[in-house]
Amino acid sequence: MSNCAIVGINWGDEGKGRMVDLLTGDYDIVVRNQGGGNAGHTVINEYGKFGLHLLPSGIFRKGVVNILGNGVALDLENLWKEMEEVRSKGVEITPENLMLSDRASLLLPWHRELDSLEEARLADKKYGSTKQGIAPFYSDKYQKKTVMAGELMYPDRLRGRLADLLEWKNLTLSGVYGAPKVTMDELMAWVDEYGEKLKPFIKDTGRWLRNAAAQGKSILFEAQLGALRDIDYGIYPYVTSSNTIAAYAPVGSGLPSARPEKVVGVVKAYSTCVGEGPFVCEWFGEAAEKLRSAGGEYGVKTGRPRRVGPIDIVATRYGVETQAATDLALTKLDILSYMDRIPVCTKYIVDGRETDEFPFPALLDGAKPVIEYLPGWKSDISGCRSWDELPKEARDYVLYVEKAVGCHITYVSVGPEREAYIMR
């Protein structure tokens, strides 16, 4: 079977976790290839409801091997806590079904501290960070100032590397921010607490993946966030600090020779956004609160109310192109059932002119949405399991979005449960 990447088309929070959980039954391996614990993938299945931050969403499927690749910001502390929480619900997690790349760099406690300190310094100009240390981590990684997970196997070398990094990092903590310095004893206690617990899971996953590929095993790549949060192609600087696009999946997984022949882009039937930055189609007031409440739109990691609005065709088409999506999964269609008319942002007005091209980030602050309306269906569709069961107005909405963004909508989600979807 061909390899597949599941990616976000918009700002993130599109429902990628539920799609990974749905499709992993068809794949042998699930790999998280970028990001860290700064976003949440909501999964509802026979074990219960979960908000996963680091664990791949394939962890619930027996026989599936889950890997955190070298592109991931590996937060040992939060990963261990998440593993314990998931295990408490009866899910088996062992070194046989979860592997951590020995080339993944470790997100250390000072990364979270620096994230919070910098957001506080930025005050009203903050980026909306989740304060999980992601930006400081990736900054350090590209300065070659991190340690890799595999170095946990070489304690003497690890201690020397950490001592060098500690001296350098304390200059920033105390000299720039006036924060307390980290001691070597504190750092080594953290390593001993979480590094020892997770050492059995650390493997040469690059070699393992090469062998698996040679045996014809199929891989599902699980991305985090969405195209508009990509460090290069997103709404800079209101982006994450890694590449969220499907093209990066092979690099961040540990198998750069892989090719995801299928790219499933996930997009909500309306727009949501956590964090700061331009959001052209944003709603406010009563209309926003009604949609937010209907969809349960609160950040999985932060609990922050998500910003909401109608589906944005301009941004979604750009996301489809950036991700090179071959299929789309339209999620949360059922949430729109309360509306008499379904709003759609079809174009932007930029510098007084209408455009259907997604503009350069500097132009987004002044952009205004052009809104059109489609008829609503005003009925509960959560029990529909086939295309023909959907009301005509719901089918027309799906077909409208499909044509407007130029990509086939293969999956239509009508509820959060694994089985609550329609395949076209």
Secondary structure, DSSP 8 states (H G I E B T S, - for coil): ---EEEEESSSS-SSHHHHHHHHGGG-SEEEE-SB-TTS-EEEEETTEEEEESSS-GGGGSTT-EEEE-TTB-B-HHHHHHHHHHHHTTT----TTTEEEETTSBB--HHHHHHHHHHHHHHGGG-----SSSHHHHHHHHHTT---BGGGGG-HHHHHHHHHHHHHHHHHHHHHTT------HHHHHHHIIIIIHHHGGGEE-HHHHHHHHHHTT--EEEEEEEEGGG-TTTSSTTSS-SS--SGGGHHHHHT-TT---SEEEEEEESEEEE-SSS--TT---HHHHHHHHHHHT-B-TTT--B-EEEEEEHHHHHHHHHHHT-SEEEEE-GGGGGG-SEEEEEEEEEETTEEE-S---HHHHTT-EEEEEEEE---S--TT--SGGGS-HHHHHHHHHHHHHHTS-EEEEE-SSSTT-EEE-
